[in-house]
Amino acid sequence: MDGLEFTRLGLNDYRDEEFDCGNEDLNEFFFKDSKDNCKELLAITYAWILDGKTIAFFSVSNDSITTQDVDNFNKFRKRLPWGKRYKTMPSVKIGRFAVHKDFKKMKHGSTIMDFIKIWFVKGNKTGCRFIIVDALKESLPFYEKNGFSFLSNKDEKDLTRLMYFDLKVIN
Ligand SMILES: CC(C)(COP(=O)(O)OP(=O)(O)OC[C@H]1O[C@@H](n2cnc3c(N)ncnc32)[C@H](O)[C@@H]1OP(=O)(O)O)[C@@H](O)C(=O)NCCC(=O)NCCS
């Protein structure tokens, strides 16, 4: 898409003051907490910029799927060759993800998700089999439409649910 940029937001990088996703916690993360997370090497935040305006951001961290996360871990790990050797499954976690309130439901979120999938298959420095996300209830349809599945039924009644996408599908 013309006029589109994608940038890593380091500790001191400028954050578009007009960004507003309509959710106070996520806005606060974008303007403040993302800097602390960067400083502590806990999560890196990226901005999606269209014609100079930040229309979305997401943060990612190294993570893993563990036996506690899945209802039947033995069955789950059978999808990997030599699955029994693995006590955890290498993953990247989307910690935060938000689209500017004026640009929602215009497929920007799905475009970014497609980008993240390819990015972690083709350009990653380490092995990473899954994308995981602790998805807010209201965003579950979005993740399902983007190919994510639930890891467990235990969190069915929680405010967030742990979901995964198997990157092998697009490799
Ligand atoms: C969730 C979010 C990132 C989706 O981004 P988006 O650009 O609006 O999503 P898209 O336009 O790519 O939507 C893709 C599909 O998901 C659906 N969808 C997106 N958000 C939805 C919602 N809140 N409720 C129901 N369906 C939703 C769209 O209708 C679309 O369906 P379609 O393919 O049948 O037309 C965005 O709405 C957002 O920032 N939400 C607030 C913060 C949040 O919940 N972040 C996730 C935290 S884990």
The ligand as a MOL file (V3000), in Angstrom:
LIG
                    3D

  0  0  0     0  0            999 V3000
M  V30 BEGIN CTAB
M  V30 COUNTS 48 50 0 0 0
M  V30 BEGIN ATOM
M  V30 1 C -9.3480 -6.0790 17.3990 0
M  V30 2 C -8.7540 -5.0800 16.3990 0
M  V30 3 C -7.2330 -5.0920 16.4940 0
M  V30 4 C -9.2010 -5.5300 14.9830 0
M  V30 5 O -8.6420 -4.6730 13.9900 0
M  V30 6 P -9.5130 -4.2240 12.7120 0
M  V30 7 O -8.6230 -3.5390 11.7520 0
M  V30 8 O -10.6900 -3.4520 13.2130 0
M  V30 9 O -10.0060 -5.6330 12.1620 0
M  V30 10 P -10.3340 -6.0730 10.6450 0
M  V30 11 O -10.9630 -4.9390 9.9230 0
M  V30 12 O -9.1140 -6.6550 10.0210 0
M  V30 13 O -11.4180 -7.2210 10.9190 0
M  V30 14 C -11.3310 -8.5500 10.4130 0
M  V30 15 C -12.6180 -9.2640 10.7500 0
M  V30 16 O -12.7840 -9.3050 12.1730 0
M  V30 17 C -14.0160 -8.6900 12.5390 0
M  V30 18 N -13.8470 -7.9090 13.7570 0
M  V30 19 C -12.8660 -7.0300 14.0300 0
M  V30 20 N -13.0450 -6.4830 15.2460 0
M  V30 21 C -14.1790 -7.0540 15.7310 0
M  V30 22 C -14.9050 -6.9070 16.9430 0
M  V30 23 N -14.4980 -6.0610 17.8920 0
M  V30 24 N -16.0350 -7.6490 17.1240 0
M  V30 25 C -16.4440 -8.5250 16.1650 0
M  V30 26 N -15.8000 -8.6970 14.9760 0
M  V30 27 C -14.6910 -7.9720 14.7780 0
M  V30 28 C -14.3680 -7.7470 11.3790 0
M  V30 29 O -15.7450 -7.4960 11.3280 0
M  V30 30 C -13.8510 -8.5290 10.1900 0
M  V30 31 O -14.8090 -9.5090 9.8280 0
M  V30 32 P -15.1170 -9.8410 8.2710 0
M  V30 33 O -13.8180 -10.4130 7.7280 0
M  V30 34 O -16.2180 -10.8410 8.3300 0
M  V30 35 O -15.4650 -8.5500 7.6270 0
M  V30 36 C -9.3000 -3.6510 16.6040 0
M  V30 37 O -10.7020 -3.6570 16.5200 0
M  V30 38 C -8.9260 -3.0160 17.9290 0
M  V30 39 O -7.9560 -2.2760 17.9990 0
M  V30 40 N -9.7060 -3.3030 18.9970 0
M  V30 41 C -9.4890 -2.7060 20.3200 0
M  V30 42 C -8.3130 -3.2900 21.0130 0
M  V30 43 C -8.3180 -4.8050 21.0590 0
M  V30 44 O -9.3180 -5.4460 21.3530 0
M  V30 45 N -7.1390 -5.3650 20.7420 0
M  V30 46 C -6.9020 -6.7680 20.8270 0
M  V30 47 C -6.2680 -6.9820 22.1790 0
M  V30 48 S -5.7330 -8.6110 22.3640 0
M  V30 END ATOM
M  V30 BEGIN BOND
M  V30 1 1 1 2
M  V30 2 1 2 3
M  V30 3 1 2 4
M  V30 4 1 2 36
M  V30 5 1 4 5
M  V30 6 1 5 6
M  V30 7 2 6 7
M  V30 8 1 6 8
M  V30 9 1 6 9
M  V30 10 1 9 10
M  V30 11 2 10 11
M  V30 12 1 10 12
M  V30 13 1 10 13
M  V30 14 1 13 14
M  V30 15 1 14 15
M  V30 16 1 15 16
M  V30 17 1 15 30
M  V30 18 1 16 17
M  V30 19 1 17 18
M  V30 20 1 17 28
M  V30 21 1 18 19
M  V30 22 1 18 27
M  V30 23 2 19 20
M  V30 24 1 20 21
M  V30 25 1 21 22
M  V30 26 2 21 27
M  V30 27 1 22 23
M  V30 28 2 22 24
M  V30 29 1 24 25
M  V30 30 2 25 26
M  V30 31 1 26 27
M  V30 32 1 28 29
M  V30 33 1 28 30
M  V30 34 1 30 31
M  V30 35 1 31 32
M  V30 36 2 32 33
M  V30 37 1 32 34
M  V30 38 1 32 35
M  V30 39 1 36 37
M  V30 40 1 36 38
M  V30 41 2 38 39
M  V30 42 1 38 40
M  V30 43 1 40 41
M  V30 44 1 41 42
M  V30 45 1 42 43
M  V30 46 2 43 44
M  V30 47 1 43 45
M  V30 48 1 45 46
M  V30 49 1 46 47
M  V30 50 1 47 48
M  V30 END BOND
M  V30 END CTAB
M  END
